[in-house]
């Protein structure tokens, strides 16, 4: 993997001075085309041996290009806020929007490599970390992000020569950091495990580029050329419109309606029993959320369901007995312009609860495989791959200690019609009914198919769906509260 980087490539000063102005102009042109098209962002991952010119090269590229369209982030020691969230949260929230470039130092590869070099993880855990990184990068590329992965390399001999030349120079010794000395002792392990990471994670959608770093002119021109070539290729690519941009839902199951049709929607709870159970379950929830053991866990409850199924009223019964400081409600509507400029999961990652927090999602990421699928707001390819992306997302949440509880509130078509008419006839409820609600009703069976597919493909052992029979609102509210409490009790056992 690093053989070509051991050769010691050089570029003479005259050639460098002739090529730089041409390269700078071309990079600026490409950068402004990127901004004008605003079709995709660029993400550059910087890794490699200390002293190989990582920082110097990126500083130079920022001088050659418009720095207003570049954001550089360094993920060194995580902050307390970052430690309180799933590991990927810190990267997701810094992704560049369409038309701009993000540069990540200390990225996910840096973390896994450092942990393996210092024995904090085993080889099997490194393999799992690489696989997770691949899934993330594949998703980002599918969402349109252009990824460059640069590894700046020095041989051990070159590294030691650099340290020896600088350590006794009073004008330049400051350029040696404690990390340089540390890596000089762990160089062999660093390169061994680094080579494994590069071999396992260099893919056609996000390949690694190894840049020999002993000659600053060579490494600067090489990085600039690679960036320009890849950027121009992406900018010149002709958009291939889907042959069926609003294709009908793809059938995934043989009996789509059996799932919702099998629910006993006639289950009811009389008013007296409801009042008693409501007090009991709300008190139980309040006590559980104050339990010290839950301070080490995040809690995420999401609500999906038919229009007028009572999601809002169920959420109000969950929050009714809680101190407002104990929870946060996230209302999900159509994405904003800023959110459309990012991968589709970005707006949900931003709202993932930290340790000790309780987040309630009124609608969620499942809109991708429900309304976006049925209404044709995304392509079949996009919603079909969303199932695995959702499962991976929820797996990361659970692995980080987040308790994930998912509710689908189901009613029959006749009950929905009664509630729609009631909303139209009640002045203080009219805002709840829109033309879109009536239009969605015309696609009742299509939504039923989508729900069946969603549950079949995303009800996992670690994040199962709870289907709530909601024709009777009292029954539904108690089932939601009881399920939530049972999940919290199981989490602290």
Secondary structure as the mmCIF struct_conf table of DSSP 4:
data_model
#
loop_
_struct_conf.conf_type_id
_struct_conf.id
_struct_conf.beg_label_comp_id
_struct_conf.beg_label_asym_id
_struct_conf.beg_label_seq_id
_struct_conf.end_label_comp_id
_struct_conf.end_label_asym_id
_struct_conf.end_label_seq_id
HELX_RH_3T_P HELX_RH_3T_P1 UNK A 3 UNK A 6
BEND BEND1 UNK A 7 UNK A 7
HELX_RH_AL_P HELX_RH_AL_P1 UNK A 13 UNK A 37
BEND BEND2 UNK A 39 UNK A 39
STRN STRN1 UNK A 42 UNK A 48
TURN_TY1_P TURN_TY1_P1 UNK A 50 UNK A 51
BEND BEND3 UNK A 52 UNK A 53
HELX_RH_AL_P HELX_RH_AL_P2 UNK A 54 UNK A 64
BEND BEND4 UNK A 65 UNK A 65
HELX_RH_3T_P HELX_RH_3T_P2 UNK A 67 UNK A 69
STRN STRN2 UNK A 70 UNK A 74
BEND BEND5 UNK A 77 UNK A 77
HELX_LH_PP_P HELX_LH_PP_P1 UNK A 78 UNK A 79
HELX_RH_AL_P HELX_RH_AL_P3 UNK A 80 UNK A 83
TURN_TY1_P TURN_TY1_P2 UNK A 84 UNK A 84
BEND BEND6 UNK A 85 UNK A 85
TURN_TY1_P TURN_TY1_P3 UNK A 87 UNK A 88
HELX_RH_AL_P HELX_RH_AL_P4 UNK A 89 UNK A 92
TURN_TY1_P TURN_TY1_P4 UNK A 93 UNK A 94
HELX_LH_PP_P HELX_LH_PP_P2 UNK A 95 UNK A 97
TURN_TY1_P TURN_TY1_P5 UNK A 98 UNK A 99
STRN STRN3 UNK A 101 UNK A 105
BEND BEND7 UNK A 106 UNK A 106
HELX_RH_AL_P HELX_RH_AL_P5 UNK A 108 UNK A 117
TURN_TY1_P TURN_TY1_P6 UNK A 118 UNK A 119
BEND BEND8 UNK A 120 UNK A 121
HELX_RH_AL_P HELX_RH_AL_P6 UNK A 123 UNK A 142
TURN_TY1_P TURN_TY1_P7 UNK A 143 UNK A 144
STRN STRN4 UNK A 146 UNK A 153
HELX_RH_AL_P HELX_RH_AL_P7 UNK A 156 UNK A 167
TURN_TY1_P TURN_TY1_P8 UNK A 168 UNK A 168
TURN_TY1_P TURN_TY1_P9 UNK A 170 UNK A 172
HELX_RH_3T_P HELX_RH_3T_P3 UNK A 173 UNK A 175
HELX_RH_AL_P HELX_RH_AL_P8 UNK A 178 UNK A 201
STRN STRN5 UNK A 203 UNK A 203
TURN_TY1_P TURN_TY1_P10 UNK A 204 UNK A 205
STRN STRN6 UNK A 206 UNK A 206
STRN STRN7 UNK A 208 UNK A 212
BEND BEND9 UNK A 214 UNK A 215
HELX_RH_AL_P HELX_RH_AL_P9 UNK A 216 UNK A 236
HELX_LH_PP_P HELX_LH_PP_P3 UNK A 237 UNK A 239
TURN_TY1_P TURN_TY1_P11 UNK A 243 UNK A 246
HELX_LH_PP_P HELX_LH_PP_P4 UNK A 247 UNK A 251
BEND BEND10 UNK A 254 UNK A 255
TURN_TY1_P TURN_TY1_P12 UNK A 256 UNK A 257
HELX_RH_AL_P HELX_RH_AL_P10 UNK A 258 UNK A 261
TURN_TY1_P TURN_TY1_P13 UNK A 262 UNK A 262
BEND BEND11 UNK A 263 UNK A 263
TURN_TY1_P TURN_TY1_P14 UNK A 265 UNK A 266
HELX_RH_AL_P HELX_RH_AL_P11 UNK A 271 UNK A 289
TURN_TY1_P TURN_TY1_P15 UNK A 290 UNK A 290
HELX_RH_3T_P HELX_RH_3T_P4 UNK A 292 UNK A 296
BEND BEND12 UNK A 297 UNK A 297
STRN STRN8 UNK A 298 UNK A 305
BEND BEND13 UNK A 306 UNK A 306
TURN_TY1_P TURN_TY1_P16 UNK A 307 UNK A 308
BEND BEND14 UNK A 309 UNK A 310
HELX_RH_AL_P HELX_RH_AL_P12 UNK A 311 UNK A 319
TURN_TY1_P TURN_TY1_P17 UNK A 320 UNK A 321
BEND BEND15 UNK A 322 UNK A 322
HELX_RH_3T_P HELX_RH_3T_P5 UNK A 324 UNK A 326
STRN STRN9 UNK A 328 UNK A 331
BEND BEND16 UNK A 334 UNK A 334
HELX_RH_AL_P HELX_RH_AL_P13 UNK A 337 UNK A 340
TURN_TY1_P TURN_TY1_P18 UNK A 341 UNK A 341
BEND BEND17 UNK A 342 UNK A 342
TURN_TY1_P TURN_TY1_P19 UNK A 344 UNK A 345
HELX_RH_AL_P HELX_RH_AL_P14 UNK A 346 UNK A 349
TURN_TY1_P TURN_TY1_P20 UNK A 350 UNK A 351
HELX_LH_PP_P HELX_LH_PP_P5 UNK A 352 UNK A 354
TURN_TY1_P TURN_TY1_P21 UNK A 355 UNK A 356
STRN STRN10 UNK A 358 UNK A 362
BEND BEND18 UNK A 363 UNK A 363
HELX_RH_3T_P HELX_RH_3T_P6 UNK A 365 UNK A 369
TURN_TY1_P TURN_TY1_P22 UNK A 370 UNK A 370
HELX_RH_AL_P HELX_RH_AL_P15 UNK A 371 UNK A 374
TURN_TY1_P TURN_TY1_P23 UNK A 375 UNK A 376
BEND BEND19 UNK A 377 UNK A 378
HELX_RH_AL_P HELX_RH_AL_P16 UNK A 380 UNK A 399
TURN_TY1_P TURN_TY1_P24 UNK A 400 UNK A 401
STRN STRN11 UNK A 402 UNK A 410
HELX_RH_AL_P HELX_RH_AL_P17 UNK A 413 UNK A 425
BEND BEND20 UNK A 426 UNK A 426
HELX_RH_3T_P HELX_RH_3T_P7 UNK A 427 UNK A 432
HELX_RH_AL_P HELX_RH_AL_P18 UNK A 435 UNK A 441
TURN_TY1_P TURN_TY1_P25 UNK A 442 UNK A 443
HELX_RH_AL_P HELX_RH_AL_P19 UNK A 444 UNK A 458
BEND BEND21 UNK A 461 UNK A 463
STRN STRN12 UNK A 465 UNK A 469
BEND BEND22 UNK A 471 UNK A 472
HELX_RH_AL_P HELX_RH_AL_P20 UNK A 473 UNK A 491
TURN_TY1_P TURN_TY1_P26 UNK A 492 UNK A 492
#
